[in-house]
Amino acid sequence: MENHSLVQRLIARPEFGPFVLLVVEIGVFWGFNHDFLSPQNISNTLAFTVELGLIALAMTLLMTSGEFDLSVGSLFGFSPVLMWTLFNGGVTSLEMGFVIALVVAALIGLVNGWFVTQLKIPSFLVTLGMLLVVRGSALFITDGFPQRTWSAEGSWLAEALVGDFFIGPFRIYMSLFWFIAAAIALGFVLTQSRTGNWIQAAGGNPNAARARGVNVNRVKIGLFVLSSLMASLAGVISSLRTSAANPNSGTGYELEVIAMVVIGGTALTGGRGTIIGTVLGILILRVMRNGIVLIGVPGLAYNIFIGAIILGMMALHSWLERRHQAGT
C-alpha cells in the first residue's frame, strides 16, 4: 500500500511528465542515430544548453511570482555588444566592461520591475517595450553589424566563464559549473527559504501575501533584476565562447525560455514553480533541437515539435492538477 502511494506521489509530481518525455526523446534519437550519445555530441549539446538554461532558471522564479520578462533575449544580445564596444574602444578593460554590462542589465531589470509594480502595467507589455528599446540600442551602437572579431585568450574572465578541459572524451566548459551552481542555489531559494515562500505567495495570491506582511513589490522587482542579470551573463558567456557579438543574438530566446519553464511544470498563472522541472524542460528542448538535426529533419521544422511538446505538456499538467484537486 505504501509502495502504491509512493508511485502515485511520483506520478503526481510536475517533474514526472518532463522526465518521461526526456527519456523517450533520448531513446528515440539514439534509435535513429547512435552518434546521438557520442561524447562529442553530448559535449556540444551541454555547451549550448547552459547559456539558455541560465536565463530559464531566473525566469522560473519570476514566473512563479506571476510575471514574465520578454526582454531577456534582447539583453542576451545587448550586454556583450556593450562590453566589447567599451573594450574595443579602449574605454575600459574587458573585466570592467563586463561589470558595466551587468550593472546596466540590473538597471534595466529595475526599470522593468518599477513599471510593473508601481505603474501597475502588465509585465508582458512593459518587457515587450523594453525588448524593443534594448534591441534597438544594440543595433544603433553597432550600426546593425556584428562587432569586429577579437581574442580574449589569456583573460582570466574568459577562463573563469568559458574555459574548457577534457574528462576522458568529454569536453567540459566552465559555464556548465556556473549553470549547476545557479540551479542548486535558486532551487534552494525557491523551496527551502523564506524568500521562496514569498515568491510563491506573491504569485499565488498577492493580496493575501500582502496581508501576511510580504513586500510583494520588492520581491518582484528583485526577480526582474535577477532575470536581467542572468540574461546578461548568459549573453557574455555565449559571446566569449563563440568570439562574436551580434546585436541580433538572442532573437526569439524569450519565447524559447518561457517554453522551457512551462514544459518543466511551472504554472503560467504563478504560485507554483520547480527548478528541477525547468532543468528537465531545458534538456528536452535542447535535446530536441540537436536530435532532429542529427536524424536529418530540417531545422526549420523545430518550432513544429516545440509547439506540439508545449501543448502536450500543458494538457498533462492540467490533467495532473485536476487529479490532485480531486484527491485521486
C-alpha positions in Angstrom: 0.0 0.0 0.0 2.9 2.4 0.9 4.6 1.5 -2.4 1.4 2.2 -4.3 1.1 5.6 -2.6 4.8 6.3 -3.4 4.2 5.6 -7.1 1.1 7.8 -7.1 3.0 10.6 -5.4 5.8 10.3 -8.0 3.4 10.4 -10.9 1.6 13.4 -9.4 4.9 15.4 -9.3 5.1 18.1 -12.0 8.6 16.8 -12.9 7.4 13.3 -13.7 6.0 14.1 -17.2 9.0 16.0 -18.4 11.3 13.3 -17.1 9.5 10.6 -19.0 9.4 12.7 -22.1 13.2 13.4 -21.9 13.9 9.6 -21.5 11.7 8.8 -24.5 13.3 11.6 -26.6 16.8 10.3 -25.9 15.8 6.8 -26.7 14.1 7.7 -30.0 17.0 9.8 -31.2 19.6 7.2 -30.2 17.5 4.6 -32.0 17.7 6.6 -35.2 21.3 7.6 -34.9 23.7 6.1 -32.4 26.0 9.1 -32.7 23.4 11.0 -30.7 25.0 9.7 -27.5 28.6 10.1 -28.7 30.9 12.1 -26.3 31.3 14.9 -28.9 27.6 15.3 -29.4 26.9 15.3 -25.7 29.6 17.9 -25.1 28.3 20.1 -27.9 24.7 19.9 -26.5 25.8 20.8 -23.0 27.8 23.8 -24.2 24.7 25.3 -25.8 22.3 24.2 -23.1 23.8 26.2 -20.2 23.5 29.5 -21.9 19.7 29.5 -22.4 19.5 27.5 -19.2 20.8 30.3 -17.0 18.0 32.6 -18.3 15.4 29.8 -17.8 16.4 29.3 -14.1 15.8 33.0 -13.3 12.6 33.0 -15.4 11.3 30.2 -13.3 11.4 32.3 -10.1 9.9 35.3 -12.0 7.0 33.2 -13.5 6.4 31.7 -10.1 5.8 35.2 -8.8 3.2 35.7 -11.6 5.3 37.8 -14.0 7.1 37.4 -17.4 10.2 39.0 -18.9 10.2 39.3 -22.7 13.3 41.5 -22.7 15.8 38.7 -21.8 16.5 37.8 -25.5 17.5 41.4 -26.3 19.7 41.6 -23.2 21.4 38.4 -24.3 22.5 40.3 -27.4 23.0 43.8 -25.9 25.3 43.0 -23.0 28.2 41.5 -25.0 27.8 44.3 -27.5 28.2 46.9 -24.7 31.1 45.0 -23.1 33.1 44.6 -26.3 32.3 48.2 -27.5 33.8 49.5 -24.3 36.8 47.2 -24.6 37.5 47.6 -28.3 37.2 51.4 -27.9 39.9 51.4 -25.2 37.5 52.8 -22.7 37.7 50.0 -20.2 39.4 46.7 -19.6 37.5 43.6 -20.6 36.7 42.9 -16.9 35.4 46.4 -16.2 33.3 46.3 -19.4 31.8 43.0 -18.1 30.9 44.7 -14.8 29.4 47.7 -16.5 27.3 45.4 -18.7 26.0 43.7 -15.6 25.2 47.0 -13.9 23.3 48.3 -16.9 21.4 45.0 -17.1 20.5 45.3 -13.4 19.2 48.8 -14.0 17.1 47.6 -16.9 15.6 44.9 -14.7 15.0 47.6 -12.0 13.1 49.7 -14.6 11.0 46.7 -15.7 10.1 46.0 -12.0 9.3 49.6 -11.2 6.9 49.9 -14.2 5.2 46.7 -13.3 4.8 47.2 -9.6 4.4 51.0 -9.3 2.6 51.8 -12.5 0.6 48.6 -12.5 1.3 47.8 -16.1 1.3 44.1 -17.1 4.8 42.7 -17.3 4.0 41.4 -20.8 3.6 44.9 -22.1 6.4 46.5 -20.1 9.1 43.9 -21.1 7.9 43.9 -24.7 8.6 47.6 -24.8 11.9 47.1 -23.1 12.8 44.4 -25.6 12.5 47.0 -28.4 14.4 49.6 -26.5 17.3 47.3 -25.7 17.4 45.6 -29.2 17.3 49.0 -30.8 20.1 50.2 -28.7 22.3 47.3 -29.7 21.6 47.8 -33.3 22.2 51.6 -33.0 25.6 51.1 -31.3 26.8 48.6 -33.9 25.1 50.1 -37.0 23.4 46.7 -37.3 26.7 44.8 -37.9 28.4 42.3 -35.6 31.3 43.6 -33.6 34.8 43.1 -35.1 36.5 39.9 -34.1 38.9 39.8 -31.2 40.7 37.3 -29.0 40.0 37.0 -25.3 42.8 34.5 -24.9 44.7 34.9 -21.7 41.9 36.8 -19.9 41.0 35.4 -16.5 37.4 36.4 -17.1 37.2 34.2 -20.3 38.9 31.3 -18.4 36.5 31.6 -15.5 33.4 31.7 -17.6 34.1 29.5 -20.7 37.5 27.8 -20.1 37.4 24.2 -21.1 39.0 20.9 -20.2 38.6 17.3 -21.0 37.3 14.4 -18.8 38.1 11.4 -21.0 36.5 12.1 -24.4 34.1 14.7 -22.9 34.9 18.4 -23.5 33.5 20.3 -20.5 33.1 24.1 -20.4 33.3 26.1 -17.1 29.9 27.5 -17.9 28.4 24.1 -17.1 29.6 24.6 -13.5 28.1 28.1 -13.3 24.8 26.6 -14.5 24.9 23.8 -11.9 25.7 26.2 -9.1 22.9 28.6 -10.2 20.4 25.7 -10.4 21.3 24.5 -6.9 21.3 28.0 -5.4 17.9 29.0 -7.0 16.4 25.6 -6.2 17.3 26.1 -2.6 15.9 29.6 -2.6 12.6 28.6 -4.1 12.0 25.5 -1.9 13.9 25.9 1.3 14.0 29.6 2.1 11.6 32.3 3.4 12.2 34.2 0.1 10.9 31.2 -1.8 7.7 31.3 0.3 7.4 35.0 -0.5 7.8 34.3 -4.3 5.2 31.6 -4.3 2.8 33.6 -2.2 3.3 36.7 -4.5 2.3 34.6 -7.5 -0.4 32.5 -5.8 -2.4 35.2 -4.1 -0.7 38.6 -3.9 -3.4 40.3 -1.8 -3.2 37.5 0.9 0.6 37.7 0.8 0.5 41.5 1.5 -1.9 40.9 4.3 0.6 38.5 5.8 3.4 41.1 5.6 5.1 40.1 2.4 6.5 43.0 0.4 5.3 41.7 -2.9 6.6 44.7 -4.9 10.1 44.3 -3.5 10.1 40.6 -4.3 9.0 41.1 -7.9 11.5 44.0 -8.5 14.3 41.8 -7.2 13.3 39.0 -9.5 13.2 41.3 -12.5 16.7 42.4 -11.7 17.8 38.7 -11.3 16.2 37.9 -14.7 18.1 40.7 -16.4 21.4 39.8 -14.8 21.2 36.2 -15.8 20.3 37.1 -19.4 23.3 39.4 -19.5 25.6 36.8 -18.0 24.4 34.2 -20.5 25.0 36.6 -23.4 28.5 37.3 -22.3 29.3 33.6 -21.8 28.0 32.9 -25.3 30.0 35.8 -26.8 33.2 34.7 -25.2 32.7 31.1 -26.3 32.0 31.9 -29.9 34.2 35.0 -30.2 31.3 37.0 -31.6 29.0 39.8 -30.5 26.0 40.1 -32.8 23.3 42.7 -31.9 20.7 40.3 -33.2 21.8 37.5 -30.9 19.1 36.1 -28.7 16.2 36.9 -31.1 13.3 34.7 -30.1 15.1 33.3 -27.0 12.4 34.9 -24.7 9.7 32.5 -26.0 12.0 29.5 -26.0 13.0 30.2 -22.4 9.3 30.6 -21.3 8.6 27.3 -23.2 11.4 25.5 -21.2 9.9 26.8 -17.9 6.3 25.8 -18.8 7.3 22.4 -20.1 9.1 21.8 -16.8 5.8 22.3 -14.8 5.9 25.9 -13.6 2.4 27.3 -13.6 1.7 30.0 -16.1 -0.6 31.7 -13.7 2.1 31.9 -10.9 2.2 30.4 -7.4 4.0 27.2 -8.3 7.4 26.6 -9.8 10.1 24.0 -9.9 13.8 24.3 -10.7 14.2 20.6 -11.3 11.3 20.7 -13.8 12.9 23.6 -15.6 16.2 21.8 -15.8 14.3 18.9 -17.5 12.5 21.4 -19.7 15.8 22.9 -20.8 17.2 19.5 -21.6 14.1 18.5 -23.5 14.2 21.4 -25.9 18.0 21.4 -26.4 18.0 17.6 -27.0 15.1 18.1 -29.4 16.9 20.8 -31.4 20.1 18.7 -31.5 18.3 15.4 -32.2 16.1 16.5 -35.1 19.1 17.9 -37.0 21.1 14.8 -36.3 18.5 12.5 -37.7 18.1 14.6 -40.8 14.9 16.6 -40.1 15.2 20.2 -41.4 16.0 22.6 -38.6 13.1 24.9 -39.8 10.7 22.2 -38.5 12.0 22.7 -35.0 9.1 25.0 -34.0 6.5 22.4 -35.0 8.0 19.9 -32.5 8.3 22.6 -29.8 4.7 23.7 -30.2 3.5 20.1 -30.1 5.5 19.5 -26.9 4.2 22.6 -25.2 0.6 21.7 -26.0 1.1 18.1 -24.8 2.8 19.1 -21.6 0.1 21.7 -20.8 -2.6 19.0 -21.3 -0.6 16.6 -19.0 -0.1 19.3 -16.3 -3.8 20.2 -16.4 -4.8 16.6 -16.1 -2.5 16.1 -13.1 -3.8 19.2 -11.5 -7.4 18.1 -11.8 -6.5 14.7 -10.3 -4.6 16.4 -7.5 -7.6 18.6 -6.7 -9.9 15.6 -6.8 -7.7 13.8 -4.4 -7.1 10.8 -6.7 
